Amino acid sequence: MMRFLQRLGKSLMLPVACLPIGGILMGIGYWIDPSGWGANSLLALLLIKAGGILIDNMAILFALGVAIGMSKDQEGTSALAAIISWLTVQTMLGTGVVQLILGADATVPAAFSKINNQFIGILCGLIAAGCYNKFYKTNMPDFLGFFAGRRFVPIMTVLTTLVVCIPLYFVWPVVYGFLVWVGESVLGMGAVGAGIYGFLNRLLIPIGMHHALNSVFWFDVAGINDIGKFWGTMEGGVLGQTGMYQAGFFPVMMFGLPGAALAMYHTAKDKKKKVTAGILLSVALCSFLTGVTEPMEFSFMFLAPALYVVHALLTGLSVGIVAALPIRAGFNFSAGFVDWFLSFKAPFAMNSWLLIPIGLVFFVLYYVIFRVLITKLDLKTPGREDDDTAAEMNIELGSSNYAAMAAAILEGVGGAENVTSVDNCITRLRLEVKDRLLVDEKKIKASGAAGVVRPGKTSVQVIIGPKVQFVADEFKKLVK
């Protein structure tokens, strides 16, 4: 299971790397025009819409990244299948189709208006990758030959997704409704209830169901409307109370997650620190400036699930503590520096400046806790993967004849018919084979490979070095 989650986490890194620039562009645009979001400034409009291309379509990017990363040879057909799966879910479980199913007089459950989320994106990516891995070599009779092989993948993806939509149709609104009930149940618990909400808010992000809780506390499901009342756009705000379900997120988003990013950088392997720094700096800046945390959270959510639970607990602690104090701040966009700065003008703001010292405390807490857990538990956060070592990073191939090397490795693993999966990391060619007894390590090493690692019964990892991508490309040609 952990191996699956780590591979899923690795697959998400490509779309995650695209997101910070989107969040930063939207944050700057919102800063320029905080009240109109582009209605009063052409520049703000352009920045917000440009950033929204990525942030608003995060789920689609996740579907593509997972489909490509989890497929056997990262071929483009899997990405096409992911888009098809995504469109199928959005259509079949969209409010329009659900309304037709229920009847014109029926009320469509609110859950179906939230079907566009990261969890559904990841699910569609997994469906697409699974269909690709199973059907991309499917043979057909001559009269159906056009639909054989990779062309068969989109067909099976549609059918599989339609089957998955059946249980989702019944389960999704039940889960959504349950979470709304949970949110309404903790409303009378004061600061403790706010802390529980903060914990669940983060914990539910991987499955996209945090929207159910947000609808209770931030909007009008239970009449709280914490965001609208805080900014004075709705009546009924109470000084000292309104904003209690927002203020506690600022210390985490502005300081806590950047502290976690620093801990992950310091614990990364020396040879990977430069690449890791590039990823973590951008997501930490995005979190601090704009409060867009998904790029940061998805960078370790599946690689180290235990850390994500700790993050959710710390978020609940922050929200609960701030709610118990005479501190109130709010956001229109998210709990980043931009909204913190602008919230000083809000009619129900109280002592917003105190979020800075509290945030610094949480920076230290996140840094220390994350660093200790990462090192003590050997968690595979960005830059700490097992697939390569410092020595491997310095390997130099004696020849640039990558095709010959790939052919020799293929012979050493028992030929193309014995290979079921091909992948590579920074330094290793990672293979899955049918029969482990056909693998000849001497032949593989004779190809010029630096070594062979066999982490499982059917897993073979060939250590090649930083030029592994060139060998992998040639290897994939041979096994097609």
N, C-alpha and C positions, 0 to 999 in steps of 0.2 A: 504493500500500500504506500509506504513512504517513497519507494522508488517511483511509483506512478505520480505521486504528488510533486516530487522533485522534478520529474520530467515535464509535468504540467506547468510548474513554476518557471522552468527554463523557457518553455514555449511562449509564456506571457511576456518575457523580457523584451522581445522585439516591439510589440505594440506599446508596452509600458514606456519604452525609451522615446516614443513619439509624443507622449501626452504632456510632459511638462511645459513645452513651448506653447501648447494650446491654453493651458491654465494661466500662464503668465500673460499671454496676449489678452485674454478675457479680463484678468485682474487689472491690467493697465487701462483697458477700455472702460471698465466700470469705475475706476478711480477718476478718469477724465469726466465721466458723466454718470455719477452715482444715482441720480434720480430718474433719468430718462433711459439709461442703458442704450445710448446711441440715438435717441430721439432728438437730443439737443446738440449733438456733435457728430459730424461725418467721420472724423478720425476715430472717435470712440466706437461708432457703429461698425467701421471696417475691422477694428481690432477685435471686438466682441464676436462678430460673425466669423472672422478668420480663426479665432481660437475655438469657437464652437464647432467648427468642422471636425475637430478631433475630440473634444470633450463630450459633445452631444452624441457622438457616434462611437463612444468608447466600447460599447457592447459589440458592435460590428467588428471593430478592430480586434477585440479579444477572440471573436469567432474565427477570424482569419488566422491570427497568430497561433491559436490552439490547433486548428486544422492542419496547418503546415508543419508545426513543430511535432505533433503527435503522429503524423503519417510516416510511413516507412522510409520514403525517399524524398520528403519535402517537395513533392511535385505540385505544380500549379493546379492540377485537377482537384486536389483536396480543398484548396481555397475557393474554387468555384462551387464545390459541393457545400461548403460552409455558408456561402451567401444564399444558396438555394434553401438550405435548412432554415436559416434565419428568416427568410421571406415567408417560408411555409408557416412557421410558428406565429410570426407577426400577423399573418393573414387569418389563419384558422382560429387563433385565440385573441384576435383583435376585437374591439368593442362592436364593430359592424357585424361581423359574422356571428358573434355570441348573441347579439340582439336578435338576429334572424332565427337562431336556434331557440331562444327563449320565448320569442313572440314580441310583437310590437308593443304590447302593454306591460311587459315585464321590465324590471329594473336590472340593468347589467351590473354585477358586482364590481366594486371599485378596483379589485385586484387585476382585472383585465385591462385597465388603463395603465397598469404598471408592468406590463409584460415585456417592455423594452428596457432590459436591465442587463448587468454584466453576467449574472448567473445564466440567463438564457443564452447569452453570447457564448459563454464557455461550453454550455451544454450542446449547442449547435455545432461548435467546433469539434467536440468529441464525437458527435454523431457522424460528422463528415469524415473525420480521420478514421473512425472505425469502419465505415462503409468503404473508404478508399483501400484500407489495408486488407479488407476481406475480398473485395470484388475487382480490384484493378487488373487482375490477370484472368478474369472470367472469359471462357471460350463460349462461342455461340454456334449454332448451325449456320451453314453458308447463307441461307436466306435472311438471317438476322445478324450477319457478320458486321454490319455497320455499327451495331450497338454493343459489340464485344469490347473487352478490355476496359480502358479508362472511361469510355463513353457510357459504360454500364453503371459507373459510380453515381452520377447525378440521379439516375432513375431510382436506384436503391436508396439514395439519400432522401428523396422525397417520400418514398413509401415508409421508410423507417421513421422519419420525422412525423408523418401523419399518425403512425401508431403511438409514438411518444406523446403526441398532443392529446390523446384520449384520456390517460390518467391525469395529465396536467390540467385538463378542463375541470376535473372534479377536485383535485388536490389543491391547486393553486389558490382558489378563493377561500377554501377552508383554512389553510395556513395563514393567509393574509388576514382573514377575519379573527383568527385566534390571536395574532399579534396585536391587532387593534384592541381586542379585549384586554390583553396584558397591559397595554399602554394605559387604557382607561382605569385599570385596577390600581395602578400605582400613583394616580393623580393626587390622592389625599395623603400621601406619605411624605410630603415636603421635600427636604433636601435628600433624604434617603431614596425617595422615589425618583428624584432627578438623577441620582447616581446610578440607580438600576437602569433607567432609560439610557444614560450615557454608555453603560456597559453593553446593553443589548444593541444600541445603535451601531456600534463598531462590530460587534460579533456577527451581526446579520448582513454586513456588507458583502461577504463572499457569495451569498445567495440572493442578493438584491432585494431582500425583504425589509430593510431598514426604512423603506418608504412608508410601510404600514405604521410604524411607530411615529415617524415624522409627521404623518397626517394627524395624529392625535395631539402632539405637543406643539407643533409649529403652526398648524393650520386649523381648520374648523370642524373636524370630525367630532370633537368633544367640547367645542366652544372655547378652547384655550387661545388659539390664534396668537401665539407668543411673538411671532415675527411681526405681523401686521400691527399689533397693539404697541409693541416696543417702539416702532418708528412713527407711531401716531397716525397711521393710515386707516386704523380701525378704532372704534371707541371701546372703552372698558378697561384700559390699562391701569394698573395699580403700582404706584411707586414702591420699589422694594420687592415686588413680586414679579412683575412682568420682566422678562429677559432671563429668568432663572434656568430655563431650559436651553439657553444658547451660550451664556457667558463662559461656562466651564469648558467649552470646546477650544477656546482660544489658547490656553496654556499648552494643550496637546498639539494642536496644529501648527502653532507658531514656534514652539520650543521643544516639545516632547519628541515629535517625529524627527526633526533635525538632529536631536541628541542621539536617537536610535541610528540615524544615518551615519553619524560620526563613529559610533561604536562598531558598526558593520565595516566601515572603512578601515578602522584601526585593527580589526581582527581578520581582514582579508589577507590572503597570501601575498607575499612581497611582489611577486611577478605579476600579480593581477591588480595591484592597488591603483595603477594608473587608469585602467579601464573601469574599475569599480568606482573610482572617484568621479569619473565623468558621469556615470549613471546616477550615483547618489547625490552629488552636488545639485544636479538639475532638479531631482524630485524633492530634495529638501528645500531648495529655494522656492519651488512651486508651492509647497505646503506652507512655508512661512509667509510668503507674500500674498497668496490668494486663498489659502485654506483648502485647495484641491489636494486631497490626500491619497486618492486612489493610486496614482503612479507610485507613490512610496509604499503603500500598503500591499499592493499586488507584487511588488518586488521581492517580498519575503513571505507573503501569506501562505503559499503552498510549499515553498522551500523549507520553511521552519514554522509549522502550524502552532507549536507551543509558544513561540514568540508573539504570534498574533493574539492568542488568548491573553497573554500578559498585557499587550497593548490595549485590549478591550477593558481589562480590569483597571489599568491605570487611567483610561479615559473615564470610566465610571467614577473613580476616586476623585479626579479633577472636577467633573461636573457636580458631584455631590458636595465637595468642599466649597466650591465657589458659590453654589446655591445657598449654603448655610451662612455665608458671609454677606455683608452689605455691599456686594459688588454686582453690577448688572451691565451687561453689554450685549449687543445683538448684531445680526448680519442680514444683509439682503442677498449676498452672493454666497459667502462661506466664511468660516472663522479664521481668516488670515489677517495680516497686517493692514491691508486696505480697509476692510470693514471695521477692524478695531479702531483705527484712526478716525474713520467717519462716524463711528457710533458715539463719539463724545458729544455730537450735536443732537442726538436723539432725545426726546422728551423724558424717557424713563431710564436714561443712563445713570449709573451710580458708581463712583470710584473706579472707573475703567482702568485708570493708570496702575491700580494694584495687580492687574493681571500680568504685568511685566515681572515683578519679583516672584510671583507664584509660578509664572512660566519658566523662570530661570531655575527654580527648584525642580520643576518637572524635567527640564533639560538634563540636569544632573541625575535625577532618578532614572530616566530612560537610558542615559548613557551607561551608568553603572550596572543596572539590571541587565540590559541587553548584552553588554560586554561580558559580564560574568556568565550568563546563561549560554552565550555563544561558545565561549571557550570551554566551560565545564562540561557542557553536553555535546560539544563538537557539532553544533548546528550548521547546516549547509546554506548559510546566507550568501548573498552575492559575493563572489571572490573566494569562496571556501569550498568549492566543489571538489570531490575526490578524483575527478577525471584527469587531473594533471598535477604534476609536481614541478618544483623549481628546476630540477634537473632536466625534466622533459622539455621545458620551455627553451632550453639551450641546445637541444639536439639539432645537429645539422645533417641533412641528408647528403650522402656521398655522391648522389647522382640526381639529376633533375628529370630523369626518365620516369615520370610518375605512372605512366601507363604500364611499363614493365614491372614496376614495383606492385601495382595493383593486381596485375595478372599473377604474380608470384604469391601474393597473399591469398588470392582467391583459390589457387591450387592448394595452398596450405590449409585452408578451412574446408576442403572437400568439394570444391566446385560450386557453381552457381545454384545447382539444385539443392545444395545443403544450406544455403543462406536464406533466412526468412526476413531479416531486417537489417538495414544499413543506416548508420547515423555517425556523427562525429562531434567531438567537443573541440576544445582549443588545441589539444595535442594528440588525441587518440581517435582511432577508427573503432567504432563500437558496433559489434555484429551480434546477431542472434542466429543460431544454427539449429538444424533439426537433430542431427546426430553428433554429439560431442566427441564420439570415438573417432570420427573422421578427421578431426583437427590435428594437424601435425605442426607442433610448435617449432621444430627445427627448420622446416620448410619456410615458415613465416619469418623467422629470424634471418634466414638466408636471403630474404628479399631486401634486406637493409633496415628492417624495423629494429628499434632499440630494445623491444621487449614485448612480452605477451602477458596479459592479465586475464584470469578467468574467474570473475566474481560470482558466477552462477553456473548451473549445470549446462545451460544452453547459451551462455553469454561469453563472448570473446572480445577483449579489448586489445587492439594492437597499438603500441606506443610508437608514434612516428615523429612527433614534434610539431612546431608551429606551422609547418607546411602541409599538415594533414588534410586540409581542405582540397588541395590539388589531387592528392591520392584518392580521397573519398569520391571526388567527381569522376575520376577514371574508373574506380571500382563500381560505382553505380551504373556506368555504361555497360560494364561487363555482365552484370547480373540481370539486366533488363530482359 
